[in-house]
Amino acid sequence: MSFFNFSIYKILNKDQSILDQARIRLLYYGMVLAFIAMGALFISVYLQHLPYMSASAAVMMVILAGLFKYLTYKPDWRIISHILLVTGTVVNLFTVFYLTQQVPITTIQIIILVIMFSFYMLGQNWGMFFSLLNVLPVLLFMVMAYDHSFFFDFKPERTDDATEIIGVFANFILIIFIHSHLYTAFIKNIRELKATGEEQAALNIKFEKAIQKAEKSSQAQAEFLSTMSHEIRTPLNAVIGMSNLLMMNNPRADQNENLEILKFSANNLLAIVNDVLDFNKIESGKIVFEKIRFNLVELMQNICGGQIIKAEEKGLLFKLDVDSSLRKKIIFGDPTRITQIIFNLVSNAIKFTSQGSVGVRVTCLEDRHNMITVGFSVKDTGIGIKKENLESIFEPFTQESISTTRQYGGTGLGLAIVKRLMELQGVQLNVKSTVGEGSEFLFNMEFPVATEVPSERRFVPKPQATAATPSAFSVPANSNGRVTSTPDAPTPPPVQAPEVAEVLNNELRVLIAEDNPVNVMLMKKLFSKWKIVPTIADNGERAVEIVQYGNFDIILMDLQMPVMNGFDASKEIRKMADPAKANIPIIALTASALFDIKDQVAAAGMNGYVAKPFKPDELMEKIQSLVATV
């Protein structure tokens, strides 16, 4: 603000509240009125030859002029209010105890002015302080004067009636002005608060409607994805299933090669669908982390078993290095999400590495008996990442560049899923990368530790679902106790599903509720390989009728069927009077991707579910586990 500014409009702005603007106006116009009144008093007492009163009035005029100039240069109303109150208090007490040695009506008016001004301008605490600072000494003086114990060796100055009238008139004007001005400001502020409250209430209503609309939109999106997932997974189930069946018939080498390509492409499509669904689940806040017991060494072997095959196919050296101290620890966490994180990082490392190696290292950084800190590292000698692109690679549907997408393919969701899963668990993912030399992804996680020691046993991991067709792989321990693997390590043949008769020692009676004719044909052919002739029901209502008149060991129930869906059919079966029928194990076969499908399956009384497209071995393992417990 210019030092020569005298305009009030230049010191008011929209950032100030209504009350602050009112306080500034009160000081601006109030000091003008006070200066005029003090000027009139100065002339009056000067003409009466009262030197001390004249000097006091002159000092007050100088102070008022200086504060007025300061206000128009820098509108710091708090400092100015304090100075005015301190000055007014000093002058008031000096006048009572020294100049006049009495308490006239003007003194009472000034005390009222101080009380009003201090409370309005500075609030309750300072208002109480300045009020007591003026009232108590004056009361003390009145008591001393009444008791005739007050004596000061100075002849008091006395003003004439005209001066008294000027003082009383000026004080009344200031009292009325202060009260009227700030009362108007308070009323205006209250009205504005009311209007703001009404606007806020209207906004809240709109906000609630927007939330409801967003929730409906989110629900519609989830249902759309579920429907699209079902529609895509259903033909994929047939493609992958038929590929598996044909590969089980000992095809010629050229036929086997064609089937491998077919299955590879189908699995690629399935991986893309799964990535989109997983990312949508995370973004929708539907993700829930489990706290279950597992062995980290076995989990890492499981994850990397299938990845080693992919690395071998590219001629890469694959190393898995797991701290031997973790072998005998059972920890609590979410192995599914850890698998998802490591699997995506390792898949990316293999994808973007054309020669050299990919290494996975798991290290126990800190062991506090009941809690451990584990460091994970996935390192490759691939293409690397530019420094300016290190942040963008974690954005959904984004890769480092268009050329990267064209050359390597993919949806760009893998690292986005990894980053979101880590953020939800409060884990920081760090990246070290040099273009042309490779990248390393590192993170640390804490796990509670169980007290018991796991039994020693050989672990044959189940490979993750990948675009390739991985075989089961067992990672041996080297001489120093660390788990290390290379492409030269022995690879046992794939684990084949055993004959049901050999495992259960009796024939299996299976009811399949499925309306899709292609899936029915697939299931019949698959079960024929296991020497099982299933009974087929083309809808849920028919399945309930068949169960009423027949005996079955297990039911495979599709969820989306005409007439009666799988959920309702399962509920009807569970209500049957015959305990043997009511307790038949039911496995849901679903291509749906609803977030709460697991809960819905359990609520309907089913024993579990297998997602389409499924692996034959996975389905048979599920069947065996449920039938064996009956």
N, C-alpha and C positions, 0 to 999 in steps of 0.2 A: 504494500500500500504506500502511495506517495505521502511524504511527510506533510505536504501542504494540503492534504485532503481534509475537507470539513463536512463532507456529505455522509449522511447515515446510510444511504442506499449502497454505497460502495463497501460498507463493512458488514452488510447483511448478505447471506448466501443460503442456498437451498439445503446445504449440508447441516445447517443449524436447526435445532428443533424449534417448535412454536414458542416454548417457554424461554429458550435461550435468546431467540429474537426479541421476545417481549422484554427480557432483562436488559438487553443492549439498548432498546428504545427507551426504557425507563431511565437508564443512566444518561443517555444523550439528552432527552428533554428535561429530565429531573435536574441535572446539573445546570442547564440553562436557567431554569426557574430559580434554583437555589442561588446562582450567581447574581441574578437580578435582585432577589430578596436581600442577599447579603450586601449588595451595593446600596440599596435603600437604607439598611441599618447602619452601614458605615457613614453615610452622609448625615444621618440623624445623630449618631453618637459623636461624630466629629464636630458637628455644629454645637453640641452641648459641652464640648471640651472634656471629653472622657477619653484620655489617652490609651488606657489599657484595653478598653472595649474597642476603640478605633483600631488598635494594632491587631487585636484578635480577629476583627472583621476583615481587615486587609489580608492577614495571613490566610484566612479561609477562602477569600476571593482568589488569591494566587494559587492555592492548592486546587480549587475547583477548575480554574483555567488550565492548569497543567494536566490534570486528570482528563479533562475534556479533550485536550489535544492528543493525549496518549490513546484515548478511546478511538478517535478517528484515524489513528495511525495503526494501532494494533488493538482490536476489540477484545482484550482479555478482561472480561467483566468480573471474574472472580478476584483478581488482584486489585482492580479498581474498587470493588465493593469492600474488601478488607481495609484498604487505605482510608476510604471514606468513613467507615465505622470506627476505626482506631482514632482518626482525627476528630470526629464528632464526639467520641467518648472523652477524649482528653480535654477538648474545649468545654464540654458540658460540665465535667467535674471541676475544671479550673474556675469556671464561672461561679459554680455553687460554693466551693470552699474558699475562694479567694476574692474574685471580683465583686460579687454581689452579697455573698454570705447569707443567702436565703434561697428558698425554693419557689420561684414564681411560676405562673401558669405556662410560660414559655419553656421552662425547664421540663415540666411534665410533658408538654407537647413533643419536645426533642426526644425524651425517653420513649414515647409512643412511636415516634418516627424510627428510632433505632431498632425497636422490637420488630415492627412491621418489615423494615428494610432488610434486617439480618435474616429473618425467617424466609422471606420471599426470595431473597437473592442467594443465600448460602445454605439453606436447609435447616433442619431441626437442631443438629448439634451446635453449629456455630450461632444459630439464632438464640439458643439457650445461653450460650457463653456470653455473647454481647449484651443480652438482656440483663443477666445477673450482674455483669460488670458495670452497668449503669444504674440499676435499681438499688442494689445493696449499699453502695457508698452514700447514695442520696438518702436512703432510709436511716443510715447511721448518722448522717449529718442532722436530720430532723430530730432524732432521739437526743443527740448531744445538745442541739439548740434548745429543745424543750427542757432539758435538765440544767441548762445554763453552764454546761461544762465545756462548750466550744468557745475558744478564744484565739484570735489571730491578730497580731499587731499590724493591721492594715485597715485603713479607712475604706470601706466598700464604696463602689461607684453606684450611683442611682440614676436611672433613666427616667425621662418624663413619660406622660401618658401616651403621647403620640408614638414614641418608640415602642412602647408595649403593644400598642394597637398594630403597628407594622409587623412586629414579631409574631403576634398571635395570628394575624391574617395570613402571613407567609407560611407559617407552620400548618395551618388548616388546609391551605391550598396544596402543600406538599403531601399531607396525609391523604387528602381526597384523591390526589393524582396517583399516588402509589397504589392505593387500594383499588381504584377504578381501573387503572391500566392492567394490573396483574390479575384482577378478578376477570376482566374480559379475556385475557390470555388463557386463564385456567378453563373458563367456559368453552372457549374455542378449542382448546386441547382435548377437553372431554368429548366434545362433539366429534372431533376428528378421530379420537380413539374409538368412539361408537361406530362411526362410519367405517373405520378400518376393520373393526370387529365384524361388522356386517359383511364387508367385502371378503374378510377371511373366512367367515362362515360359508359364503357363497362359493369361494374357492375350494373350501374343504369338501363341499358337496360335489363340485366338479371333479375334484381330485379323487373322491371315492368312486364316482362314476367312471373316471379314467382307469382307476385300479381294477374295478370290476370288468371293464372292457378289456384291459390288458390280461387279466386272469382268464377271461373267456377266450381271448386270442391265443394265450399260451396253451390253454386246454385244447383249443382247436388245432393248434400247431402240433401238440403232442399226439392228438388223435390222428391227424393227417400223416405224421411220421410213422405212427404205428400201422396205419392202413397201407402206406406205401411200403413199409418194411415187409408187411405180410405179403403184399402183392409181388414184391421182388424176391423175397426169400422162398416163396412157394415154388416158382419155376427153378430157382437155384437149387432147391432141395432135390428136385427131379434130376437136374443136370449133374450135380455132384454125386447124388445117390446112384444114378445109372452108371456114372463113370466108375464108381467104386465096385459096382456089381460086375461090370465088364472086366475090370482089372483083376477081379477075383476068379475069372474064368480062364486064367493062364493064356492071355492073348499072345499073338505073334509079336515079334519085336517092333515091327512097323506099326501095328495096331496099338501096342502099349505106348509108343512114342506119341501117337495122336491123342490117346486118352490122357496122357500126362499134360499135353498142351491144353486140352479141353478143361481138365481139372484145375490147371494153373490159372487159366483165364477166369474160371468161375470163382475160384478162391480170391483172385484179385478184386473182382466185383464185390464179393462178400466183405472183404476187408474195407473197401471204400464205404459201403453201407454201414458197417459197424463203427467206423470212425465218425461219420456224421451223427449217428445215434448217440454215441458216447459223448461227443462234444455237446450235443443238445441237452443231454441229461445233466452234464456239469454246469452249463450255462443257466439251466432252469433251477439250479439249487436243489436238485433231487438226489444228489449224491450223498450217500451215508457211508462212513468209514467203519469197518468192523474192528473188533479187538479180539482176535482169536489166536490160538496157540499154533505155532509152526516153527520148523527148523529152517533157518536162513540158508544154510549150506545146501540142503536138499532143494529148496526153492530155486536157488541160483542155478543148480544143475538142471533142474526142470526147465527153466527159462532158456538157458543157453543150449540145451540139447538139440533142439530143432534149428537154432541159428547157426550151429556149427556146419550143418549140411549146406546151408546157403553160402557160408563163407568158403567151404570146400569147392563148391561149384564155380566160384569166381577165382579160385586159386589163391585165396587169402589165408594167412596164418591167423588162427583164432586162439586167443589165450584167455583162460578163466582162472583168476588167482584169488582164492578165498582164504582169509585168515583162518589158520587151523584152530585158534582159540574159540571160534564160533561153532565148531563142529558139535560140541557137547552142550550147546545152549538152546533151550526152548524159549522163544520170545513171543510177545503178544503184539499183534498189529493186524494190518489188512494185506494179506499176501496177494489178493487179487489185484489191488491197486499198485502194489510194488511190482508185480509181474507186468502190469500195463506200462508202468514207467520204464522199467529196464528193457522190456521188449521193444518199445518204440525207439529208445535211444540206440539199442544195438542194431535194430533194423535199419535205422538211418545211417549208422556208421558203416554197415555193410553196403548199403545202397550207394553211398557217395565215396566209396573206396574202390579203386580199380586195381591197385596193386599194393603189396605191403602187408599190413596186419591190422587186426581189430583186437583190442584188449579190454577185458572187464576185470576190475579189481575191487574187492570188498575187504575193508580193513576195520578191525575193532580199534577205534581211536581212544575210547575211555570205558573202563569197566568199573562200575560202582556197585557191584554185587547184585543189586535189584534193578539196575538200570544201566544200559550200555548205549554208547554213541558209536554208530557205524558210518564209515565213510564209503561212498560208492563212486566209482570212476569208470567211464566208458570212453576209451581213447581209440582213435583211428589215424591212419596215414593217408587220409583222403584229400579231397579238393580244398578243404578249409573254408573259412568264412571271412569276408571282409569286415573290418572293425565297425564300419558305419552300418552294417547290416545285422549286427549281433542282436539288436532288439527286435527288428522286424521279423526275424525267423520264428518268433514265438506268437506272432499274430495269426489268427485262424485263416485258412485258405491262402496262406502266403508262403512263398519260398524265397530264397535269396534273390533270384532274378528270373525273368521269363525264360532265359536260355536254360536255367537249371530245371525248370518245370518241363520244358520240351524234351530235355535230354534224359532226365531221370523219372519223370512222371510223378504221380502221387497227388493227394488232395491238399497237402500242406496243413493237415490237421494234427499230425503226430506230435510235434513239439508243442503245439498249442494245448493239446490234452495233457501232456507232461507238465507244462508250466502251471495250468489251472489246478491239477491234482496236488501239486506241491504247495501252491499258495493256500489251498484250502486246509492243508496240514501244517502251515506255518514253516515250510521248508524253503530255503534259498537255493536256487539252481545257479551255479557258476559255469561260465564257458571260457575256455582258453582255445584260441584258434589262430593259425597262421596260414595264409593263402598258399596253396601248393604243398603244404607240409602236413596238414591234418588238424583235427580238433579234439578237445577233451571236455566232456561234461562231468561236473563234479557236484555232489551234494552230500550232506550229512543228515542222518535221521536218528532220533532217540527211540529206544524200545524198552518197555518193562521186560524183566527176565523172570521166567519160572524157576522154582527152586530145584525141581527134579532134573536128573541127567538123562538124556535120551539114550535108548539102547542102540548098540552098534548094529547096523544092517546095511546091506548093499542097496543102493537106491537106483532104480531105473526110471528116469523122468519121462513125463508125457510131454511131447513137444507142443509148442504153441501153434494155434491155427495161423498159418502163413500162406502167402501166395504160392510158395513152393510146396512140395510134398515131403515133409521132414520125416525121418525115422527116429525111433527112440534111441537115446544115446546115454551112455553111462560115463561120467567123467571120473577117471581114476585119480588117486592122491599120489603125489610124488614123494620123494624120499624125505624132504624136509617138512612134510605134513601139510603143505599148501596144495590146494586143488588146482591143477593146471591141465589144460587140454590143448591139443594141436590137431591139424588135419591128419597127422599120421596115427593118431590114437585109434584103436580098434572100434569098429562100429557094428554092434550086433544087429541081426535082422529085425525088421519091424515085428512088433508084438501082434500076433493074429488072434482074433476072437476064437476061443475054443468052442467045440461043439457043446450045445446045451446039455445033451445027454451025459457027456463026460463030466460036466461041472455039477449038475443037479441030480444026476442018476435017475431021472424020470422025464417023461414027456411034459412039455410046457403048453398049457392051454391059454391062448392069448386072444383077447378081443380088441380089435382096432376100430375106433370110431373115427371115420375120415370120409369127407364128402368129395374130395378132389380125386377124380378117376386116375389121374397120372400118379398121384401119391399112393393110391390104393395098389396100383400095379407095381410100383416101386417097393412097397412094403411086402407084398406077396413074394416078389422075387428075392428080396433080401432074406425074409424068414425061411424061404425054401432052401437057402444056402445053409441054414442052421437046422434043416430037417424039421421045420415047424410049419403047420398049416393053420394060419390064423382065421378067426371068424371076423367078418367085416360088417359094420353098421354104418349106413350112409348119413345118419344124423343122430343127434343126442337122444331123441325120443326112442328111436329104434334100438339104440344101445341099452337104454334102461329096460326095454321089453326083453331083449335077448338075455340080459343078466338075470331077470326074473325066472326064466325057464331053462337057464343053462348054468354050468359051473366053469369058472375061469380062475386061473392063477394070477393073472395081471391084466390090466386094461390100459391101452394106449389111447388117450383121449385128445382129439383135436379140439381146440377151443372155439373156433369160429365155424359154426355149421348151421344149416337151415333147420327150421322147425323148433329145435331146442339146442342151445349152444352147450359147449363142454362144461362150463361152470354149473349150469342148472342141472345137467345130466348127472354130474358128480354128486351134487347135493341130494338128488333123488335116490341115488344108489346108497348113499350113506344113511338114508332114512329107512331102508328096508328092514323088515322084521327079522329075517334070517341073519344072524351075526356073521356067518361065513361069507355071505354076499355083501353085507354092509361094510365089511372090513377088507374087501379085495383091494390090493395096492393099485393105485391109479397114477399113471405118469402122464402129465400134460405134454402134448407135442404142439409147439406153437411157433409161428413165424412172427408173432407180434413183438413190438419193441416198447410196449408201455412200461413206464418207469417202475410202477408198482405191481408188475406182473407176478413177481414172486409172492407178494402178500395176497394177491387175488387168488392165486393157485392154492395157497395154504388155507385161506378163508373158505374156499369151496370144498375143503376136505381132501384135496389131492395130496399125494405123498411127495411130489417133486415135479420138475419139468425138464424137458430137453428141448433146446432151441433148434429150429430148422434153419438152415440145413444141418443135419447132425452127422457125426461120424458113426459108422456101424459099431465100432468097438465101444464108443462112449455109451450108445444106447444099450448094448448088451450088458455092459458093466452095471448100468443103472438097474436094468431088469434083474440081473443076478443078485444084486445087493438087496433089493426089495423082496424078491421071492424067497430068498434064503432066510429072511427074518420072520416070515409068516409061519 
